[in-house]
Every structure is written in C-alpha cells, then in structure tokens.
Amino acid sequence: MSLTNFVLSWNVRGVGKFEKKVAIRKLVGLKKPSVIFLQETKLRNADVSIVSVLCGRQTSFKDALRPSNGLSRGLITLWEEGFFKSDSMVIRPSFICVCGKLMESKLKCLLINIYAPNDTDKREEIFEEILGVVYASDFPILMGGDFNVVRTTDEKKDGFQYSSYGKIL
C-alpha cells in the first residue's frame, strides 16, 4: 500500500442537503481517499447513483449501502476499485463489513464501517456481532465509524464532548 492511500471516515449527519453533498465531494476530490466510510447518512433510499454524486463521475468506486431507518442511521462504504476488490459483504443496521483483498499486496482483509447506537445495551450487542464476524474471518481489519462511546468522563461534560481542540458540538 502506498502512502497516498488513506481512509476517510465521517459521521456526516445527513447527506440529503445539496451543501453536504458538495462538501463531501470537495473533500473526496481534494484528499483522494481509497476507502470512504460515511455514517448517519439519513438516506432512506440509498442507491448507487449516490456514488457519482459524492465521488464524481470520473471515479472508479464500488459501494456497499445501508439505507437509514427513518431519519436515523444509514451507512455508505466506498472503496476504489484499483485499491481493494470485494469478495463478500455483511450488511446490518449498524455496520457494513466488506471482505476482500488489497490489490497491490493481495492481502485479504475486512473493511468495517460502524455507526453504533447511543444505548449501551444495544451498542454492546452490535459490538458482539462485529466480534463474531471478525473472529470468523481471522483477517486484518480496517475499521472506522462512530462508536458513540467516550473513553473517560473528562471527554464529556455538560452534554458536550471535548477534545484537545475544545468543545465539539
């Protein structure tokens, strides 16, 4: 894998608005990621046409889509054909797992895009299901997403999350 390949993972909180689609397309054009994980797309009827809208018509991205449930959730996983070749996939309400191989090295691996629920019990169920997929494959994993967890109470104060850059709304 060359140093120019990288992954973009973004909780977009909806891609229905024109401005959001333009922002995603601009970022993809600027950074040229080989793998894109989008969470909380809020698209009820996601289809392959969204790939050209988000990535441009000259791109060669393949996709795995999980439509939203009402106005929540929704996942899109995209990968550049010359970088990764898919063999199979598992699509669940809270994650997409794509099994395949990196084209340059022929290394088998998993791409996992996750949007975990805020509910602790439901989140644990999702993590257990993902662990089942991971343990069944025994391949290296490239995982991204929104896990909806904080490591320490210092990361969350007054209902807001904090980082070294300040308050995140």
N, C-alpha and C positions, 0 to 999 in steps of 0.2 A: 504494500500500500504506500503510495507516495504521500509526501507531506501536504500536498494540495487537496487531498480528500479529507472531508470532515463532515460532521453531523450537525444539523440544525434541529433543535428541539424547542418548541414554543407552545405554551398554552395561549392560544390566540383569542379565546373568549368570544368566538363567533367569527365566521368568515363571510357572512351574508352581506355585509355592507361593502360598497364599492371601495371606500378608503382602505379598509382592512385588506382586501384583495390586492390593491395597488401596493400597500406596504410590504406584504408577503412577497409579491412578485419582484419588487425592487430589491429586497434583501437577498432573495434567491439569485437574482441576476448579479448582484454585487459580490456575494460570498461564494457562489457556485458550489453549494454542498452536494455531496454524493448521496447522502441519506437525509430525509426530512421527516421528522415526527411532529405532527400537529395534534394538539389536544383541545378538547372543548370547542369543536368546530361549530356546533349547534346547527348542523345541516341535516335535515330530516331525510332528504332525498339526494344524498351524495352520489355522484356518478363520475365516470371517467372524464367528462368534459371539464371538471374542476381542475384536473392536472394541467391542461394547457392554459387555463385562466391563471393559475398560481405560478406556474413554472415557465410559461412562454411556449410558443408553438415550435420553436427550433430545438427543444429539449427532447431527450430520449428517456423519460422517466416511466417506470412501471409503478403500479399502485396497489394498495390494499385499503379499502374504505370500510368504516363502520359508521353508518348513519346515527344521528342522535336519537335520544328517547325524549320526544317532546322538545323542549328548549334547552335541554341539558345534554352533556356529554358529546359524543361524536369524535371519531378519530380518523386521521389520514396518515398513512405511512407511504412515503415515496422513496424510490431508490433509482439511481442512474443505472441504465442497462449495462454500460461498459464497466461498472464498478462491482455490481452484485447481480447474481442470477438466482431467482427464486425456484425452489423445488416444491414447496408446500407452505401452507399457512393455517393458522388457527385464529379465528376472529371471534371475540367475545365482547359483551357490552363494555367492559372496562379495559380491554387491551387487544392489541394485534401482535401476533408473533409470526414472523416470516422466517422460514428455514431456507437456506440456500448456500451459495458459496461466493467468496470474493473472487472475482475474475482473474486478477493478476496472480494471486498465490494459490488459487484453487482450494483455499481453506474453507471448510464447512463452518457455518456459524448461524446464529439466530439474531434477528433484528426484533426487538420488543419495544413497542410503544404503549405506554400505560397512562391512563387517567383514572386514578383511584378515587373512590368516594370519600367524603368527609367523615362518614360514620365509621367509627373504629372497628366494630364487628364486621361490617361489610368489607372494609378495607383488608382486614386480616383474611377473610375468605378469598378475596382476589389474589392476595399475595400467596396464599397456599396453592391456589390453582396455577399461578405462574410458576411457582416452585415445582409443581408436578410436571409441567411442560419442560422446564429447564432440566430437571433430573432425568427425564425420559430421553433427552437428546444427547447429553454429555458433550455439547459443542461450546466453543467460546460464544459469548453473548455481547451484543451491543445493545444497551438498554437506555431509553430516555423517556421523559414524560413528566407528569405532575403526580407525585406520590401523595400529596395532601398530608404531609407529616412535617413536624418540626423536631429537630434533634434535642433542643433544650428549651426550657421556659423562657430563657433570655431572648430567643428568636421571635417570641410572640408576646406582645404587650398591648393592652387596651384594645384587643381585637385586631391589631395590625401586626404584620410581620416586619422584622427589622433585619437589615444586613449591615455589612461594614460601610455601605454607602448611605445608610439612613433608612427612613421609613419606606416600605413598599406598600402601595395602596392596592 
